Amino acid sequence: MWLKLGRSKPKSLADELRSLSKVKQTEEKAEKKKEKAEMKELAKNEAPIMFDYLKQEFVISAKKGRDYWICNSDYFKKIMVRNSLHSDADYLYKEVKKICKRNKIRTYSIVEWDEHTTYKFYWN
């Protein structure tokens, strides 16, 4: 009957709740995107510090006759703590990987079944 008289259909409670939740979801999504961008920028700034430390590990490994260096996520995070690095380990690894590529060091990571990650660096 409301269509015949030119009035709009009254909003149901579900419609109001849906619109409220969409507003909140949009705000949260924008906030997460901003936090992610900040963490990526922080990792980009901290990557050279991490690479300088890893470079020392690579030299020690090369002096032992190895053409690789491997560490797990626990050790990687300990290195971060020692060097006062506060970014996310995954973002930091991605930025370090870019620096390694420029220095002709290949690297990859493997996520183990127990959710630990192994980082491998090769220069052969």
Rosetta blueprint (number, residue, H / E / L):
1 M L
2 W L
3 L L
4 K L
5 L L
6 G L
7 R L
8 S L
9 K L
10 P L
11 K L
12 S L
13 L H
14 A H
15 D H
16 E H
17 L H
18 R H
19 S H
20 L H
21 S H
22 K H
23 V H
24 K H
25 Q H
26 T H
27 E H
28 E H
29 K H
30 A H
31 E H
32 K H
33 K H
34 K H
35 E H
36 K H
37 A H
38 E H
39 M H
40 K H
41 E H
42 L H
43 A H
44 K H
45 N H
46 E H
47 A H
48 P H
49 I H
50 M H
51 F H
52 D H
53 Y H
54 L H
55 K H
56 Q H
57 E H
58 F H
59 V H
60 I H
61 S H
62 A H
63 K H
64 K L
65 G L
66 R L
67 D L
68 Y E
69 W E
70 I E
71 C E
72 N E
73 S H
74 D H
75 Y H
76 F H
77 K H
78 K H
79 I H
80 M H
81 V H
82 R H
83 N L
84 S L
85 L L
86 H L
87 S L
88 D L
89 A H
90 D H
91 Y H
92 L H
93 Y H
94 K H
95 E H
96 V H
97 K H
98 K H
99 I H
100 C H
101 K H
102 R H
103 N L
104 K L
105 I L
106 R E
107 T E
108 Y E
109 S E
110 I E
111 V E
112 E L
113 W L
114 D L
115 E L
116 H L
117 T E
118 T E
119 Y E
120 K E
121 F E
122 Y E
123 W L
124 N L
